[in-house]
Amino acid sequence: MVPGTGGKSAVSLEAPGEFGIRARMRSSYVDGSSGDTVNSTAHGAWRYFTFTK
């Protein structure tokens, strides 16, 4: 994953020629600079992917 700015990041899932792969990912925002990682951390919903031929 490549962290981005403006609410965007890039993810590369590489498995050329493969299929039947199940994966899940979610976005997370962790603000470590505030010193308060409990109240400023947020996680998005899990997104599920199945790679087919």
C-alpha distances in whole Angstrom, upper triangle without the diagonal:
4,6,9,13,15,13,11,7,6,5,7,9,12,15,18,21,20,21,22,18,18,14,13,11,11,11,12,14,15,17,18,21,23,24,24,21,23,24,21,18,18,16,16,17,16,15,16,16,19,18,22,24
4,6,10,13,12,9,6,5,6,9,12,14,18,20,24,23,24,25,22,21,18,17,14,14,12,13,13,15,17,18,19,22,23,24,21,23,24,21,19,18,17,17,19,18,18,19,19,22,21,25,26
4,7,10,9,7,5,7,9,12,15,18,21,24,27,26,27,27,24,23,19,18,14,13,10,11,10,12,13,14,16,18,20,20,18,20,21,17,15,15,15,15,18,18,18,20,21,24,24,27,29
4,7,7,5,4,7,10,14,17,20,23,25,28,28,28,29,26,25,21,19,16,15,12,12,11,13,14,16,17,19,21,21,19,22,22,18,16,16,16,16,19,19,19,21,22,25,25,28,30
4,5,6,7,11,14,17,20,23,27,29,32,31,32,32,29,28,24,22,18,16,13,13,11,13,13,16,16,18,20,21,19,21,21,17,16,16,16,16,20,21,21,24,24,28,28,31,33
4,6,9,12,15,19,22,25,28,30,33,33,32,33,30,28,25,23,19,17,13,14,12,14,14,17,17,19,22,21,20,22,21,17,16,15,16,16,19,20,20,23,24,28,28,31,33
4,7,11,13,17,20,23,26,28,31,30,30,30,27,25,22,19,16,13,10,10,9,12,13,16,17,18,21,20,18,20,19,15,14,13,13,12,15,17,17,20,21,25,25,29,31
4,7,10,14,16,20,23,25,27,27,27,27,24,23,20,17,14,12,10,11,11,14,16,18,19,21,23,23,21,22,21,18,16,15,14,13,15,16,15,18,19,22,23,26,28
4,7,10,13,16,20,22,25,24,24,25,22,21,17,15,12,11,9,11,11,14,16,18,19,21,23,23,20,22,22,19,17,15,14,13,16,15,15,17,17,20,21,24,26
4,7,10,13,16,18,21,21,21,22,19,19,16,15,12,12,11,13,14,17,19,21,22,25,26,26,23,25,25,22,20,18,17,16,17,16,15,16,16,18,18,21,23
4,7,10,13,15,18,18,18,19,16,15,12,12,10,11,11,13,15,18,20,22,24,26,27,27,24,25,26,23,20,19,17,15,16,15,13,14,13,15,15,18,20
4,6,10,12,15,15,16,17,14,15,12,13,12,14,14,17,19,21,24,25,27,30,30,30,27,29,30,27,24,22,20,19,19,17,15,15,13,15,13,17,18
4,7,9,12,11,12,14,11,11,9,11,11,14,15,18,21,23,26,27,29,32,32,32,28,30,31,28,25,23,21,19,19,16,14,13,11,12,10,14,15
4,6,9,9,11,13,11,13,12,14,14,18,19,21,24,26,29,30,32,35,35,35,31,33,34,32,29,27,24,23,23,20,17,16,13,13,11,14,14
4,6,6,8,11,9,12,12,15,16,20,22,24,27,29,32,33,35,38,38,38,34,35,37,35,31,30,26,25,24,21,19,17,14,12,10,12,12
4,6,9,12,11,14,15,18,19,23,24,27,30,32,35,36,38,41,41,41,37,39,40,38,34,33,29,28,27,24,21,19,16,14,11,12,11
4,7,10,11,14,16,19,21,24,27,30,33,35,38,39,41,44,44,44,40,41,42,40,37,35,32,30,28,25,22,20,16,14,10,10,8
4,7,7,11,13,16,19,22,25,28,31,33,36,37,40,42,42,42,38,39,40,38,35,33,29,28,26,22,20,17,14,11,8,8,8
4,5,9,11,15,18,21,24,27,30,33,36,37,40,42,42,41,38,38,39,38,34,32,28,26,24,21,18,15,11,8,5,5,6
4,6,10,13,17,20,23,26,30,32,36,37,40,42,42,40,37,37,38,37,33,31,27,25,22,19,16,13,10,6,5,6,8
4,7,10,13,17,20,23,26,28,32,33,36,38,38,37,33,33,35,33,30,27,24,22,20,16,14,11,8,6,5,8,10
4,7,11,14,17,20,24,26,30,31,34,36,36,34,30,30,32,30,27,24,21,19,16,13,11,7,6,4,7,9,13
4,7,11,14,17,20,22,26,27,30,32,32,30,27,27,28,27,23,21,17,16,14,10,8,6,5,6,8,12,15
4,7,11,13,17,19,23,24,28,29,29,27,24,24,25,23,20,17,14,12,10,6,5,4,6,9,11,15,18
4,7,10,13,16,19,21,24,25,26,24,21,21,22,20,17,14,11,9,8,6,5,7,8,12,14,17,21
4,7,10,13,16,19,22,22,23,21,18,18,19,17,13,11,7,6,6,5,6,9,11,15,17,21,24
4,7,10,13,16,18,19,20,19,16,16,16,14,11,8,6,5,7,8,9,12,14,18,20,23,26
4,6,10,12,15,16,17,15,12,13,13,11,7,6,4,6,9,10,12,16,18,21,23,27,30
4,6,9,12,12,14,12,10,11,11,8,5,5,6,9,12,14,16,19,21,25,27,30,33
4,6,9,10,10,9,7,9,10,7,5,7,9,12,15,16,19,22,24,27,29,33,36
4,6,6,8,8,6,9,9,6,6,9,12,15,18,20,22,25,28,31,32,36,39
4,6,6,7,6,10,11,8,9,12,14,18,21,22,25,27,29,33,34,38,41
4,6,8,9,12,12,10,11,14,17,20,24,25,27,30,32,36,37,41,43
4,5,7,10,10,8,10,14,17,20,24,26,28,31,34,37,39,42,45
4,6,9,10,9,11,15,18,21,24,26,29,32,34,37,39,43,46
4,6,6,6,8,12,15,19,22,24,27,30,32,36,38,42,45
4,6,6,6,9,12,16,19,20,23,26,29,32,34,38,41
4,6,6,9,11,15,18,20,23,26,29,32,34,38,41
4,6,8,12,15,18,20,23,27,30,33,35,39,42
4,7,10,13,17,19,22,25,28,32,34,37,40
4,7,10,14,16,19,22,25,28,30,34,37
4,7,10,13,15,19,22,25,28,31,34
4,7,9,12,15,18,22,24,27,31
4,7,9,12,15,19,22,25,28
4,6,10,13,17,19,23,26
4,6,10,13,16,19,23
4,7,10,13,16,20
4,7,10,13,17
4,6,10,13
4,6,10
4,7
4
